[in-house]
Amino acid sequence: MLLSGFEATRPRYELSQARSLDWLVAAHAEAEAARAGLNHAEKAAFATRIARVLQRCACTPEHIARRGHSVRDVELGGWDGNEIYDLRRDAHGAGTAARSRLYSEVVDAYFVETYAAVTPPDDLVHVTCTGYSSPSGAQQLVARRGWPTRVTHAYHMGCYAALPAVRIAQGLAATGSRRVDIVHTELCSLHLDPSDHRVEQLVVQSLFADGLIRYSLAPDGGHGLRVIALHEQLVPDSAGAMRWIAGDHGMQMTLARDVPERIAGVLRAFVIELYERARIPLSRLKDSVFAVHPGGPRIIDGVQRTLELSDAQVAESRAVLRDHGNMSSATLPHVWQRLDRQLAPGTLVASLAFGPGLTVCGGLFEKR
């Protein structure tokens, strides 16, 4: 089976990383002023403090050039008329109900747009961890068009979800489907809480962005990435290292500083197992291209160092991080899209992603 037909859609709003970090500083200062009743001088001093923390720990413009957002508030840059981040009224921003309504509006419109001139698939797998509504945008599309398409939801797995989605699509194809579409709708910009000034939250808020992408799993015959093998495992004793839970003001993420080290501890054995499952000699690793989920620069650095990869082997992962930021589950398909367009036939692609659990996911593909 081949992965092909990648079609990414840029979010409606886009900011340079420098502007995005400036907005974060202003948002945290505005939230603290609302919470603690700061005067103008105190608010300015607090903004300076947040800016210094971001300079030390945030993902800088060197690694992320720009990020896409679906929330108009970030583009406005102020606080009057904001839909989610009306921080003078509520230091946390709007509650989860308001954020969920906006998620539904954006995603419903996206499904209409991305399938405006597309024939119906036999199956459609909708992937997200950043918003939920029922019926989903995928279901509403199918019902509106009167399609016979079956809809399956692959929700709340986080950044590694593209690989389980491919596994789900393989299962649907085994039941007779000729084409299974996979659609990712990640709206990470809905889930900031500017009243939470912890360093780990500033790191997260400097990294994540919105991502929308559609692609298909279909029988061999055209061009694309042939799926050879998939593998997944949990890292022992790591359940508390990364969490993604529903909160009163959007989703809340916790992220331990040692996540890259925990992943590195199991990665070599994991990759050996992946190549063995594919019956591919491990000697082929040196000429494989790696599609690594760019959870951040340290994740890519850790994978490269642990597996002794060249800069060229992880170049497209770094490029996607630079051009988009971390789009949760939508990120890895953006890397696949670039590799599908660039690679020579016969090139092996080893794909790796990580998320809550800690979960390590892998796939081995071949460019056709």
C-alpha positions as YAML, in Angstrom:
chain: A
units: angstrom
residues:
- id: 1
  name: MET
  ca: [0.00, 0.00, 0.00]
- id: 2
  name: LEU
  ca: [1.14, 3.53, -0.83]
- id: 3
  name: LEU
  ca: [0.82, 6.83, 1.00]
- id: 4
  name: SER
  ca: [0.24, 9.54, -1.59]
- id: 5
  name: GLY
  ca: [-1.82, 12.58, -2.55]
- id: 6
  name: PHE
  ca: [-0.50, 14.80, 0.24]
- id: 7
  name: GLU
  ca: [-2.36, 18.12, 0.35]
- id: 8
  name: ALA
  ca: [-1.48, 20.56, 3.11]
- id: 9
  name: THR
  ca: [-3.47, 23.72, 3.89]
- id: 10
  name: ARG
  ca: [-1.84, 26.64, 5.65]
- id: 11
  name: PRO
  ca: [-3.81, 28.03, 8.61]
- id: 12
  name: ARG
  ca: [-5.57, 31.31, 8.00]
- id: 13
  name: TYR
  ca: [-3.17, 33.42, 10.07]
- id: 14
  name: GLU
  ca: [0.60, 33.23, 10.21]
- id: 15
  name: LEU
  ca: [3.18, 35.02, 12.33]
- id: 16
  name: SER
  ca: [6.94, 35.09, 12.28]
- id: 17
  name: GLN
  ca: [8.38, 33.40, 15.34]
- id: 18
  name: ALA
  ca: [9.77, 36.72, 16.52]
- id: 19
  name: ARG
  ca: [6.30, 38.30, 16.44]
- id: 20
  name: SER
  ca: [4.78, 35.22, 18.01]
- id: 21
  name: LEU
  ca: [7.19, 35.40, 20.95]
- id: 22
  name: ASP
  ca: [6.44, 39.11, 21.36]
- id: 23
  name: TRP
  ca: [2.72, 38.26, 21.51]
- id: 24
  name: LEU
  ca: [3.40, 35.63, 24.18]
- id: 25
  name: VAL
  ca: [5.25, 38.16, 26.31]
- id: 26
  name: ALA
  ca: [2.39, 40.63, 25.99]
- id: 27
  name: ALA
  ca: [-0.23, 37.95, 26.68]
- id: 28
  name: HIS
  ca: [1.45, 36.72, 29.85]
- id: 29
  name: ALA
  ca: [1.88, 40.29, 31.11]
- id: 30
  name: GLU
  ca: [-1.75, 41.15, 30.34]
- id: 31
  name: ALA
  ca: [-2.96, 37.98, 32.08]
- id: 32
  name: GLU
  ca: [-0.86, 38.70, 35.17]
- id: 33
  name: ALA
  ca: [-2.07, 42.31, 35.25]
- id: 34
  name: ALA
  ca: [-5.68, 41.08, 35.18]
- id: 35
  name: ARG
  ca: [-5.02, 38.41, 37.82]
- id: 36
  name: ALA
  ca: [-2.97, 40.48, 40.26]
- id: 37
  name: GLY
  ca: [-4.13, 44.02, 39.49]
- id: 38
  name: LEU
  ca: [-0.72, 45.27, 38.36]
- id: 39
  name: ASN
  ca: [-0.18, 48.93, 37.56]
- id: 40
  name: HIS
  ca: [1.52, 50.01, 34.34]
- id: 41
  name: ALA
  ca: [5.06, 49.91, 35.73]
- id: 42
  name: GLU
  ca: [4.54, 46.53, 37.40]
- id: 43
  name: LYS
  ca: [3.07, 45.11, 34.20]
- id: 44
  name: ALA
  ca: [6.09, 46.34, 32.19]
- id: 45
  name: ALA
  ca: [8.48, 44.79, 34.71]
- id: 46
  name: PHE
  ca: [6.62, 41.48, 34.53]
- id: 47
  name: ALA
  ca: [6.78, 41.55, 30.71]
- id: 48
  name: THR
  ca: [10.56, 42.05, 30.92]
- id: 49
  name: ARG
  ca: [10.82, 39.04, 33.23]
- id: 50
  name: ILE
  ca: [8.81, 36.81, 30.85]
- id: 51
  name: ALA
  ca: [10.88, 38.00, 27.88]
- id: 52
  name: ARG
  ca: [14.08, 37.00, 29.67]
- id: 53
  name: VAL
  ca: [12.72, 33.53, 30.41]
- id: 54
  name: LEU
  ca: [11.68, 33.09, 26.77]
- id: 55
  name: GLN
  ca: [15.12, 34.21, 25.60]
- id: 56
  name: ARG
  ca: [16.60, 31.43, 27.71]
- id: 57
  name: CYS
  ca: [14.19, 28.55, 27.05]
- id: 58
  name: ALA
  ca: [11.92, 29.22, 24.05]
- id: 59
  name: CYS
  ca: [12.28, 27.76, 20.59]
- id: 60
  name: THR
  ca: [13.97, 30.67, 18.84]
- id: 61
  name: PRO
  ca: [13.59, 32.04, 15.28]
- id: 62
  name: GLU
  ca: [16.80, 30.17, 14.47]
- id: 63
  name: HIS
  ca: [14.80, 26.92, 14.66]
- id: 64
  name: ILE
  ca: [11.27, 28.11, 13.85]
- id: 65
  name: ALA
  ca: [10.84, 30.90, 11.31]
- id: 66
  name: ARG
  ca: [7.03, 31.13, 11.42]
- id: 67
  name: ARG
  ca: [3.95, 29.45, 12.83]
- id: 68
  name: GLY
  ca: [0.37, 29.20, 11.59]
- id: 69
  name: HIS
  ca: [-2.64, 30.04, 13.77]
- id: 70
  name: SER
  ca: [-6.37, 29.58, 13.34]
- id: 71
  name: VAL
  ca: [-7.24, 31.94, 16.20]
- id: 72
  name: ARG
  ca: [-7.72, 35.51, 14.97]
- id: 73
  name: ASP
  ca: [-6.69, 36.91, 18.37]
- id: 74
  name: VAL
  ca: [-3.02, 36.12, 17.76]
- id: 75
  name: GLU
  ca: [-3.07, 38.02, 14.47]
- id: 76
  name: LEU
  ca: [-4.77, 41.07, 16.03]
- id: 77
  name: GLY
  ca: [-2.02, 41.46, 18.60]
- id: 78
  name: GLY
  ca: [-4.22, 43.36, 21.04]
- id: 79
  name: TRP
  ca: [-6.94, 42.43, 23.48]
- id: 80
  name: ASP
  ca: [-10.07, 44.31, 22.40]
- id: 81
  name: GLY
  ca: [-12.54, 42.14, 20.49]
- id: 82
  name: ASN
  ca: [-10.66, 38.90, 21.10]
- id: 83
  name: GLU
  ca: [-12.61, 35.69, 20.74]
- id: 84
  name: ILE
  ca: [-10.51, 33.38, 22.93]
- id: 85
  name: TYR
  ca: [-7.82, 35.50, 24.56]
- id: 86
  name: ASP
  ca: [-9.88, 38.35, 26.05]
- id: 87
  name: LEU
  ca: [-7.35, 38.52, 28.86]
- id: 88
  name: ARG
  ca: [-8.62, 41.70, 30.48]
- id: 89
  name: ARG
  ca: [-11.84, 39.85, 31.25]
- id: 90
  name: ASP
  ca: [-10.33, 36.46, 32.12]
- id: 91
  name: ALA
  ca: [-6.61, 35.91, 32.69]
- id: 92
  name: HIS
  ca: [-6.92, 32.27, 31.52]
- id: 93
  name: GLY
  ca: [-8.70, 33.12, 28.28]
- id: 94
  name: ALA
  ca: [-12.05, 31.63, 27.30]
- id: 95
  name: GLY
  ca: [-13.23, 28.31, 28.69]
- id: 96
  name: THR
  ca: [-13.07, 24.98, 26.93]
- id: 97
  name: ALA
  ca: [-16.64, 25.28, 25.59]
- id: 98
  name: ALA
  ca: [-15.81, 28.46, 23.63]
- id: 99
  name: ARG
  ca: [-12.57, 26.96, 22.35]
- id: 100
  name: SER
  ca: [-14.43, 23.83, 21.25]
- id: 101
  name: ARG
  ca: [-16.98, 25.91, 19.34]
- id: 102
  name: LEU
  ca: [-14.23, 27.70, 17.44]
- id: 103
  name: TYR
  ca: [-12.50, 24.39, 16.75]
- id: 104
  name: SER
  ca: [-15.70, 23.04, 15.20]
- id: 105
  name: GLU
  ca: [-16.19, 26.13, 13.03]
- id: 106
  name: VAL
  ca: [-12.64, 26.04, 11.66]
- id: 107
  name: VAL
  ca: [-12.54, 22.27, 11.09]
- id: 108
  name: ASP
  ca: [-16.01, 22.08, 9.49]
- id: 109
  name: ALA
  ca: [-14.98, 24.82, 7.04]
- id: 110
  name: TYR
  ca: [-11.69, 23.05, 6.34]
- id: 111
  name: PHE
  ca: [-13.39, 19.77, 5.41]
- id: 112
  name: VAL
  ca: [-15.68, 21.62, 3.00]
- id: 113
  name: GLU
  ca: [-12.70, 23.38, 1.42]
- id: 114
  name: THR
  ca: [-10.30, 20.43, 1.16]
- id: 115
  name: TYR
  ca: [-12.95, 18.15, -0.39]
- id: 116
  name: ALA
  ca: [-14.46, 20.78, -2.71]
- id: 117
  name: ALA
  ca: [-13.25, 18.95, -5.83]
- id: 118
  name: VAL
  ca: [-12.25, 15.54, -4.45]
- id: 119
  name: THR
  ca: [-14.00, 12.24, -5.13]
- id: 120
  name: PRO
  ca: [-15.23, 10.36, -2.06]
- id: 121
  name: PRO
  ca: [-12.88, 7.84, -0.43]
- id: 122
  name: ASP
  ca: [-14.12, 4.47, 0.74]
- id: 123
  name: ASP
  ca: [-12.94, 5.31, 4.27]
- id: 124
  name: LEU
  ca: [-11.90, 8.52, 6.01]
- id: 125
  name: VAL
  ca: [-9.78, 8.54, 9.17]
- id: 126
  name: HIS
  ca: [-9.96, 11.84, 11.08]
- id: 127
  name: VAL
  ca: [-6.95, 12.47, 13.34]
- id: 128
  name: THR
  ca: [-6.75, 15.13, 16.06]
- id: 129
  name: CYS
  ca: [-5.93, 15.77, 19.70]
- id: 130
  name: THR
  ca: [-6.83, 19.47, 19.82]
- id: 131
  name: GLY
  ca: [-10.63, 19.51, 19.59]
- id: 132
  name: TYR
  ca: [-13.67, 17.26, 19.65]
- id: 133
  name: SER
  ca: [-17.24, 17.61, 18.46]
- id: 134
  name: SER
  ca: [-19.84, 15.06, 17.48]
- id: 135
  name: PRO
  ca: [-20.79, 14.77, 14.70]
- id: 136
  name: SER
  ca: [-17.27, 15.63, 13.60]
- id: 137
  name: GLY
  ca: [-16.36, 17.73, 10.61]
- id: 138
  name: ALA
  ca: [-15.59, 14.50, 8.75]
- id: 139
  name: GLN
  ca: [-19.04, 13.06, 9.52]
- id: 140
  name: GLN
  ca: [-20.79, 16.28, 8.56]
- id: 141
  name: LEU
  ca: [-18.95, 16.35, 5.23]
- id: 142
  name: VAL
  ca: [-19.95, 12.77, 4.41]
- id: 143
  name: ALA
  ca: [-23.57, 13.33, 5.47]
- id: 144
  name: ARG
  ca: [-23.83, 16.60, 3.53]
- id: 145
  name: ARG
  ca: [-22.50, 15.03, 0.34]
- id: 146
  name: GLY
  ca: [-24.48, 11.81, 0.71]
- id: 147
  name: TRP
  ca: [-21.31, 9.74, 0.37]
- id: 148
  name: PRO
  ca: [-21.11, 6.04, 1.29]
- id: 149
  name: THR
  ca: [-17.76, 6.77, 3.03]
- id: 150
  name: ARG
  ca: [-17.13, 5.24, 6.46]
- id: 151
  name: VAL
  ca: [-15.67, 7.64, 9.05]
- id: 152
  name: THR
  ca: [-13.24, 6.50, 11.75]
- id: 153
  name: HIS
  ca: [-11.87, 8.79, 14.47]
- id: 154
  name: ALA
  ca: [-8.26, 8.48, 15.68]
- id: 155
  name: TYR
  ca: [-8.24, 10.92, 18.57]
- id: 156
  name: HIS
  ca: [-6.04, 12.09, 21.44]
- id: 157
  name: MET
  ca: [-2.82, 10.27, 20.69]
- id: 158
  name: GLY
  ca: [-0.82, 13.46, 20.28]
- id: 159
  name: CYS
  ca: [2.25, 13.96, 18.14]
- id: 160
  name: TYR
  ca: [2.76, 10.31, 17.13]
- id: 161
  name: ALA
  ca: [-0.80, 9.75, 15.84]
- id: 162
  name: ALA
  ca: [0.03, 9.72, 12.11]
- id: 163
  name: LEU
  ca: [1.62, 6.27, 12.35]
- id: 164
  name: PRO
  ca: [-1.29, 4.60, 14.22]
- id: 165
  name: ALA
  ca: [-3.58, 6.30, 11.68]
- id: 166
  name: VAL
  ca: [-1.67, 4.56, 8.87]
- id: 167
  name: ARG
  ca: [-2.07, 1.28, 10.78]
- id: 168
  name: ILE
  ca: [-5.83, 1.90, 11.06]
- id: 169
  name: ALA
  ca: [-5.95, 2.68, 7.34]
- id: 170
  name: GLN
  ca: [-4.17, -0.60, 6.57]
- id: 171
  name: GLY
  ca: [-6.82, -2.46, 8.54]
- id: 172
  name: LEU
  ca: [-9.60, -0.71, 6.63]
- id: 173
  name: ALA
  ca: [-7.87, -1.51, 3.34]
- id: 174
  name: ALA
  ca: [-7.74, -5.16, 4.40]
- id: 175
  name: THR
  ca: [-11.56, -5.14, 4.51]
- id: 176
  name: GLY
  ca: [-11.71, -4.15, 0.84]
- id: 177
  name: SER
  ca: [-11.35, -0.34, 0.75]
- id: 178
  name: ARG
  ca: [-9.56, 0.87, -2.35]
- id: 179
  name: ARG
  ca: [-8.78, 4.31, -0.93]
- id: 180
  name: VAL
  ca: [-8.53, 5.40, 2.67]
- id: 181
  name: ASP
  ca: [-8.07, 9.12, 3.29]
- id: 182
  name: ILE
  ca: [-6.34, 10.34, 6.46]
- id: 183
  name: VAL
  ca: [-7.04, 13.92, 7.54]
- id: 184
  name: HIS
  ca: [-5.27, 15.76, 10.38]
- id: 185
  name: THR
  ca: [-6.80, 18.88, 11.93]
- id: 186
  name: GLU
  ca: [-4.60, 20.18, 14.76]
- id: 187
  name: LEU
  ca: [-5.42, 23.61, 16.21]
- id: 188
  name: CYS
  ca: [-2.81, 23.93, 18.93]
- id: 189
  name: SER
  ca: [-3.22, 27.72, 19.14]
- id: 190
  name: LEU
  ca: [-6.55, 27.15, 20.91]
- id: 191
  name: HIS
  ca: [-4.84, 25.75, 23.99]
- id: 192
  name: LEU
  ca: [-2.73, 28.50, 25.55]
- id: 193
  name: ASP
  ca: [-3.30, 29.61, 29.13]
- id: 194
  name: PRO
  ca: [-1.38, 32.89, 29.47]
- id: 195
  name: SER
  ca: [-1.92, 32.93, 33.23]
- id: 196
  name: ASP
  ca: [0.34, 29.87, 33.61]
- id: 197
  name: HIS
  ca: [3.88, 31.24, 33.66]
- id: 198
  name: ARG
  ca: [5.77, 28.01, 34.37]
- id: 199
  name: VAL
  ca: [8.87, 27.51, 32.24]
- id: 200
  name: GLU
  ca: [7.59, 24.24, 30.76]
- id: 201
  name: GLN
  ca: [4.45, 26.03, 29.59]
- id: 202
  name: LEU
  ca: [6.47, 28.83, 28.00]
- id: 203
  name: VAL
  ca: [8.48, 26.20, 26.13]
- id: 204
  name: VAL
  ca: [5.29, 24.52, 24.87]
- id: 205
  name: GLN
  ca: [3.70, 27.83, 23.91]
- id: 206
  name: SER
  ca: [6.78, 28.83, 21.91]
- id: 207
  name: LEU
  ca: [6.78, 25.58, 19.95]
- id: 208
  name: PHE
  ca: [3.30, 24.44, 18.89]
- id: 209
  name: ALA
  ca: [1.34, 25.64, 15.87]
- id: 210
  name: ASP
  ca: [-1.72, 24.69, 13.81]
- id: 211
  name: GLY
  ca: [-1.58, 22.14, 10.99]
- id: 212
  name: LEU
  ca: [-4.07, 20.82, 8.44]
- id: 213
  name: ILE
  ca: [-3.22, 18.06, 5.95]
- id: 214
  name: ARG
  ca: [-4.94, 15.32, 3.94]
- id: 215
  name: TYR
  ca: [-3.44, 12.26, 2.20]
- id: 216
  name: SER
  ca: [-4.44, 8.75, 1.09]
- id: 217
  name: LEU
  ca: [-3.50, 5.12, 1.52]
- id: 218
  name: ALA
  ca: [-4.19, 3.22, -1.70]
- id: 219
  name: PRO
  ca: [-2.93, 0.09, -3.51]
- id: 220
  name: ASP
  ca: [0.51, 0.07, -5.13]
- id: 221
  name: GLY
  ca: [0.70, 1.32, -8.67]
- id: 222
  name: GLY
  ca: [1.38, 5.05, -8.68]
- id: 223
  name: HIS
  ca: [3.98, 7.17, -6.92]
- id: 224
  name: GLY
  ca: [4.18, 7.62, -3.19]
- id: 225
  name: LEU
  ca: [5.64, 6.03, -0.07]
- id: 226
  name: ARG
  ca: [5.12, 2.28, 0.14]
- id: 227
  name: VAL
  ca: [4.45, 1.12, 3.69]
- id: 228
  name: ILE
  ca: [6.86, -1.72, 4.53]
- id: 229
  name: ALA
  ca: [6.61, -2.02, 8.32]
- id: 230
  name: LEU
  ca: [5.18, -0.30, 11.40]
- id: 231
  name: HIS
  ca: [6.27, -0.60, 15.03]
- id: 232
  name: GLU
  ca: [5.20, 0.91, 18.36]
- id: 233
  name: GLN
  ca: [6.17, 0.59, 22.01]
- id: 234
  name: LEU
  ca: [5.84, 2.29, 25.39]
- id: 235
  name: VAL
  ca: [8.95, 3.50, 27.19]
- id: 236
  name: PRO
  ca: [9.00, 1.81, 30.64]
- id: 237
  name: ASP
  ca: [8.35, 3.94, 33.74]
- id: 238
  name: SER
  ca: [7.65, 7.07, 31.71]
- id: 239
  name: ALA
  ca: [3.90, 7.67, 32.07]
- id: 240
  name: GLY
  ca: [4.37, 10.97, 33.87]
- id: 241
  name: ALA
  ca: [6.93, 12.40, 31.47]
- id: 242
  name: MET
  ca: [4.38, 13.82, 29.02]
- id: 243
  name: ARG
  ca: [0.65, 14.37, 29.50]
- id: 244
  name: TRP
  ca: [-2.12, 15.92, 27.40]
- id: 245
  name: ILE
  ca: [-5.41, 16.28, 29.27]
- id: 246
  name: ALA
  ca: [-8.62, 18.28, 28.95]
- id: 247
  name: GLY
  ca: [-8.69, 21.29, 31.26]
- id: 248
  name: ASP
  ca: [-11.08, 24.10, 32.10]
- id: 249
  name: HIS
  ca: [-9.32, 26.43, 29.63]
- id: 250
  name: GLY
  ca: [-8.40, 24.12, 26.77]
- id: 251
  name: MET
  ca: [-6.00, 21.19, 26.75]
- id: 252
  name: GLN
  ca: [-3.12, 21.15, 29.21]
- id: 253
  name: MET
  ca: [0.30, 19.71, 28.46]
- id: 254
  name: THR
  ca: [2.99, 18.68, 30.90]
- id: 255
  name: LEU
  ca: [6.44, 17.93, 29.57]
- id: 256
  name: ALA
  ca: [9.45, 16.67, 31.53]
- id: 257
  name: ARG
  ca: [12.88, 18.04, 30.66]
- id: 258
  name: ASP
  ca: [14.35, 14.56, 30.26]
- id: 259
  name: VAL
  ca: [11.98, 13.37, 27.51]
- id: 260
  name: PRO
  ca: [14.75, 13.40, 24.83]
- id: 261
  name: GLU
  ca: [17.01, 11.33, 27.11]
- id: 262
  name: ARG
  ca: [14.24, 8.82, 27.87]
- id: 263
  name: ILE
  ca: [13.58, 8.37, 24.15]
- id: 264
  name: ALA
  ca: [17.30, 8.01, 23.41]
- id: 265
  name: GLY
  ca: [17.52, 5.20, 25.95]
- id: 266
  name: VAL
  ca: [15.27, 2.90, 23.89]
- id: 267
  name: LEU
  ca: [15.72, 4.25, 20.39]
- id: 268
  name: ARG
  ca: [18.55, 2.11, 19.03]
- id: 269
  name: ALA
  ca: [16.84, -1.17, 19.97]
- id: 270
  name: PHE
  ca: [13.54, 0.17, 18.62]
- id: 271
  name: VAL
  ca: [15.02, 1.02, 15.22]
- id: 272
  name: ILE
  ca: [16.78, -2.35, 14.99]
- id: 273
  name: GLU
  ca: [13.41, -4.04, 15.62]
- id: 274
  name: LEU
  ca: [11.75, -1.86, 12.96]
- id: 275
  name: TYR
  ca: [14.29, -2.87, 10.29]
- id: 276
  name: GLU
  ca: [14.05, -6.52, 11.35]
- id: 277
  name: ARG
  ca: [10.25, -6.44, 10.98]
- id: 278
  name: ALA
  ca: [10.74, -5.12, 7.46]
- id: 279
  name: ARG
  ca: [13.41, -7.74, 6.71]
- id: 280
  name: ILE
  ca: [15.71, -4.89, 5.69]
- id: 281
  name: PRO
  ca: [19.42, -5.24, 6.58]
- id: 282
  name: LEU
  ca: [20.45, -2.76, 9.25]
- id: 283
  name: SER
  ca: [23.31, -1.74, 6.95]
- id: 284
  name: ARG
  ca: [20.65, 0.12, 4.90]
- id: 285
  name: LEU
  ca: [20.18, 2.56, 7.78]
- id: 286
  name: LYS
  ca: [23.13, 4.64, 6.62]
- id: 287
  name: ASP
  ca: [21.47, 5.36, 3.25]
- id: 288
  name: SER
  ca: [17.94, 5.80, 4.64]
- id: 289
  name: VAL
  ca: [16.32, 9.21, 4.94]
- id: 290
  name: PHE
  ca: [14.74, 9.89, 8.32]
- id: 291
  name: ALA
  ca: [11.35, 11.53, 8.80]
- id: 292
  name: VAL
  ca: [11.58, 12.43, 12.49]
- id: 293
  name: HIS
  ca: [8.70, 14.17, 14.23]
- id: 294
  name: PRO
  ca: [10.28, 17.52, 15.11]
- id: 295
  name: GLY
  ca: [8.95, 17.82, 18.62]
- id: 296
  name: GLY
  ca: [11.63, 20.46, 19.02]
- id: 297
  name: PRO
  ca: [15.29, 20.94, 18.12]
- id: 298
  name: ARG
  ca: [16.43, 18.76, 21.04]
- id: 299
  name: ILE
  ca: [14.33, 15.83, 19.82]
- id: 300
  name: ILE
  ca: [15.90, 15.93, 16.36]
- id: 301
  name: ASP
  ca: [19.35, 16.43, 17.86]
- id: 302
  name: GLY
  ca: [18.87, 13.44, 20.17]
- id: 303
  name: VAL
  ca: [17.70, 11.13, 17.38]
- id: 304
  name: GLN
  ca: [20.54, 12.22, 15.14]
- id: 305
  name: ARG
  ca: [23.14, 11.70, 17.85]
- id: 306
  name: THR
  ca: [21.76, 8.36, 19.09]
- id: 307
  name: LEU
  ca: [21.47, 6.82, 15.62]
- id: 308
  name: GLU
  ca: [24.64, 8.52, 14.29]
- id: 309
  name: LEU
  ca: [22.81, 10.15, 11.40]
- id: 310
  name: SER
  ca: [24.17, 12.77, 9.03]
- id: 311
  name: ASP
  ca: [22.70, 16.26, 8.75]
- id: 312
  name: ALA
  ca: [21.28, 15.35, 5.34]
- id: 313
  name: GLN
  ca: [19.35, 12.39, 6.79]
- id: 314
  name: VAL
  ca: [17.28, 14.65, 9.08]
- id: 315
  name: ALA
  ca: [17.28, 17.81, 6.95]
- id: 316
  name: GLU
  ca: [13.59, 17.75, 6.04]
- id: 317
  name: SER
  ca: [12.52, 17.26, 9.65]
- id: 318
  name: ARG
  ca: [14.42, 20.42, 10.56]
- id: 319
  name: ALA
  ca: [12.96, 22.22, 7.54]
- id: 320
  name: VAL
  ca: [9.38, 21.43, 8.56]
- id: 321
  name: LEU
  ca: [10.05, 22.61, 12.11]
- id: 322
  name: ARG
  ca: [11.51, 25.82, 10.71]
- id: 323
  name: ASP
  ca: [8.64, 26.46, 8.29]
- id: 324
  name: HIS
  ca: [5.71, 25.37, 10.48]
- id: 325
  name: GLY
  ca: [6.63, 24.69, 14.11]
- id: 326
  name: ASN
  ca: [5.34, 21.60, 15.91]
- id: 327
  name: MET
  ca: [1.84, 20.86, 14.55]
- id: 328
  name: SER
  ca: [1.29, 17.80, 16.74]
- id: 329
  name: SER
  ca: [0.04, 14.83, 14.66]
- id: 330
  name: ALA
  ca: [-0.02, 16.88, 11.44]
- id: 331
  name: THR
  ca: [3.75, 17.46, 11.53]
- id: 332
  name: LEU
  ca: [5.04, 14.09, 10.38]
- id: 333
  name: PRO
  ca: [2.77, 14.03, 7.27]
- id: 334
  name: HIS
  ca: [4.23, 17.40, 6.30]
- id: 335
  name: VAL
  ca: [7.68, 15.74, 6.36]
- id: 336
  name: TRP
  ca: [6.33, 12.81, 4.32]
- id: 337
  name: GLN
  ca: [4.90, 15.25, 1.77]
- id: 338
  name: ARG
  ca: [8.31, 16.87, 1.21]
- id: 339
  name: LEU
  ca: [10.09, 13.54, 0.94]
- id: 340
  name: ASP
  ca: [7.48, 12.15, -1.48]
- id: 341
  name: ARG
  ca: [8.19, 15.09, -3.79]
- id: 342
  name: GLN
  ca: [11.99, 14.98, -3.52]
- id: 343
  name: LEU
  ca: [13.27, 11.42, -3.15]
- id: 344
  name: ALA
  ca: [14.46, 9.12, -5.88]
- id: 345
  name: PRO
  ca: [12.55, 5.83, -6.29]
- id: 346
  name: GLY
  ca: [13.90, 3.06, -4.09]
- id: 347
  name: THR
  ca: [14.96, 5.37, -1.24]
- id: 348
  name: LEU
  ca: [14.14, 4.04, 2.22]
- id: 349
  name: VAL
  ca: [12.38, 6.38, 4.66]
- id: 350
  name: ALA
  ca: [12.52, 5.59, 8.37]
- id: 351
  name: SER
  ca: [9.88, 7.58, 10.22]
- id: 352
  name: LEU
  ca: [9.87, 8.16, 13.98]
- id: 353
  name: ALA
  ca: [7.45, 9.96, 16.30]
- id: 354
  name: PHE
  ca: [6.94, 10.30, 20.02]
- id: 355
  name: GLY
  ca: [4.12, 11.26, 22.37]
- id: 356
  name: PRO
  ca: [2.34, 10.67, 25.67]
- id: 357
  name: GLY
  ca: [2.90, 7.29, 27.19]
- id: 358
  name: LEU
  ca: [5.82, 7.82, 26.50]
- id: 359
  name: THR
  ca: [5.05, 6.21, 23.17]
- id: 360
  name: VAL
  ca: [7.65, 5.61, 20.47]
- id: 361
  name: CYS
  ca: [6.22, 4.95, 17.00]
- id: 362
  name: GLY
  ca: [8.05, 4.02, 13.84]
- id: 363
  name: GLY
  ca: [7.42, 3.23, 10.22]
- id: 364
  name: LEU
  ca: [9.63, 2.10, 7.36]
- id: 365
  name: PHE
  ca: [8.63, 3.25, 3.88]
- id: 366
  name: GLU
  ca: [10.08, 3.04, 0.38]
- id: 367
  name: LYS
  ca: [9.74, 5.79, -2.20]
- id: 368
  name: ARG
  ca: [7.95, 4.56, -5.33]
...
